[in-house]
Amino acid sequence: MRAVVARVTEASVTVDGEVVGAIDEPGLLVLLGIHVDDSEAQVDTMARKLHELRILRDEESCATAGAPLLVVSQFTLYGETRKGRRPSWTAAARPEHAEPLVGAVVQRLRERGARVETGRFGAMMSVHSVNDGPFTVLVEV
């Protein structure tokens, strides 16, 4: 499981002209990719890391600051680009495998008390964000 996590002052996801998820205060934009070999075993660890990651201002986390997260599924995080000019997606989980795991990470975050907004799995999404810093990290479990 892999996430690109950006500290943002605001972020939103639009599908077909409709905003489906948005945060309008400082928090984290999480682009979450699921590997073909991932399982429920990684869900709790990823949720904990995302919630407790101390990259907000003053080394706060979403857990300590009560800051929101916007989680967007992103299969392209497992695109392989070492050969040729066209990425290979063989390491990315198929939708029927990935969607429940993305949902489980979101659910675990909410169980931890996090305020979570989401994109729409499998949709063509427009993601708008205002990066803060910019400050972006890669989280892998």
C-alpha positions as MATLAB code, in Angstrom:
seq = 'MRAVVARVTEASVTVDGEVVGAIDEPGLLVLLGIHVDDSEAQVDTMARKLHELRILRDEESCATAGAPLLVVSQFTLYGETRKGRRPSWTAAARPEHAEPLVGAVVQRLRERGARVETGRFGAMMSVHSVNDGPFTVLVEV';
ca = [
       0.000    0.000    0.000;
       1.392    3.362   -1.013;
       0.212    6.911   -0.360;
       1.418   10.270   -1.567;
       0.492   12.652    1.238;
       0.483   16.412    0.767;
      -0.033   19.014    3.432;
      -2.706   21.357    2.059;
      -4.618   24.437    3.093;
      -7.616   23.182    1.087;
      -8.426   20.436   -1.398;
     -11.393   19.104   -3.347;
     -12.406   16.392   -5.788;
     -14.879   17.007   -8.584;
     -16.615   14.355  -10.702;
     -18.764   15.417  -13.667;
     -18.922   18.987  -12.386;
     -20.006   17.959   -8.871;
     -17.765   18.342   -5.820;
     -17.816   14.904   -4.198;
     -15.276   15.544   -1.450;
     -13.610   18.653   -0.053;
     -11.669   20.016    2.879;
     -11.626   23.786    3.321;
      -9.069   24.045    6.105;
      -5.498   22.838    6.641;
      -5.184   19.062    6.468;
      -3.872   16.273    4.275;
      -4.575   15.262    0.699;
      -3.924   11.510    0.456;
      -3.519    9.799   -2.924;
      -3.820    6.116   -2.002;
      -2.652    3.238   -4.202;
      -3.234   -0.452   -3.572;
      -0.678   -3.055   -4.690;
      -1.769   -6.356   -6.196;
      -0.377   -8.181   -3.113;
      -1.979   -5.905   -0.489;
      -4.558   -7.235    1.961;
      -6.430   -6.261    5.115;
      -3.107   -6.771    6.927;
      -1.905   -3.326    5.755;
      -5.117   -1.394    6.451;
      -4.664   -0.635   10.164;
      -1.021    0.370    9.729;
      -1.787    2.728    6.848;
      -4.699    4.334    8.702;
      -2.578    4.818   11.818;
       0.341    6.292    9.859;
      -1.888    8.700    7.941;
      -3.733    9.839   11.073;
      -0.592   10.221   13.199;
       1.833   11.524   10.542;
       3.393   14.660   12.052;
       3.718   16.829    8.944;
       1.206   19.563    9.712;
       2.484   22.906   10.967;
       4.257   22.796   14.346;
       4.828   19.033   13.817;
       1.179   18.272   14.493;
      -0.722   15.322   13.058;
      -4.354   15.048   12.012;
      -4.853   13.117   15.253;
      -3.491   15.884   17.481;
      -4.795   18.857   15.478;
      -8.177   17.426   14.498;
      -7.305   18.253   10.891;
      -9.241   16.628    8.029;
      -8.006   14.234    5.353;
      -9.163   13.967    1.748;
      -8.491   10.407    0.530;
      -8.434    9.759   -3.226;
      -7.830    6.326   -4.756;
      -4.887    6.421   -7.167;
      -3.942    3.193   -8.981;
      -1.316    5.066  -10.989;
       0.979    5.141   -7.939;
       1.959    1.609   -8.949;
       2.747    2.488  -12.557;
       6.094    0.998  -13.585;
       8.102    3.350  -15.805;
      11.592    1.823  -15.920;
      11.159    0.379  -19.401;
       9.884    2.218  -22.435;
       7.643    5.241  -22.482;
       4.325    3.702  -21.495;
       3.714    2.803  -17.833;
       2.851   -0.763  -16.907;
       0.041   -1.172  -14.368;
       0.635   -4.840  -13.463;
       1.579   -4.005   -9.851;
      -1.644   -2.062   -9.249;
      -4.505   -4.030   -7.736;
      -7.576   -4.656   -9.870;
     -10.594   -2.500   -8.921;
     -12.471   -5.382   -7.293;
      -9.465   -5.940   -4.993;
      -8.510   -2.293   -4.447;
     -11.886   -0.685   -3.765;
     -12.638   -2.612   -0.551;
      -9.140   -1.889    0.785;
      -9.396    1.844    0.075;
     -12.787    1.786    1.787;
     -11.317   -0.084    4.752;
      -8.544    2.511    5.204;
     -11.167    5.290    5.155;
     -13.325    3.372    7.641;
     -10.375    2.788   10.018;
      -9.494    6.481    9.859;
     -13.077    7.356   10.804;
     -13.026    4.786   13.627;
      -9.948    6.602   14.950;
     -11.982    9.824   15.041;
     -10.563   11.363   11.863;
     -12.652   13.630    9.678;
     -12.364   12.082    6.223;
     -13.637   13.154    2.831;
     -13.161   10.988   -0.264;
     -13.108   11.001   -4.009;
     -15.212    8.519   -6.005;
     -13.494    5.207   -6.678;
     -12.948    4.496  -10.377;
     -14.312    7.844  -11.561;
     -12.486   10.370  -13.704;
     -11.767   12.947  -11.021;
     -10.455   16.488  -11.035;
      -8.397   17.046   -7.905;
      -7.755   20.610   -6.783;
      -5.334   21.341   -3.963;
      -3.478   24.245   -2.471;
      -0.248   22.776   -1.160;
       1.130   24.150    2.075;
       4.892   24.435    1.986;
       4.823   22.522   -0.327;
       5.257   19.541    1.929;
       4.688   16.100    0.382;
       5.803   12.649    1.569;
       5.519    9.065    0.381;
       4.104    6.564    2.882;
       4.452    2.838    2.194;
       3.315   -0.109    4.303;
];
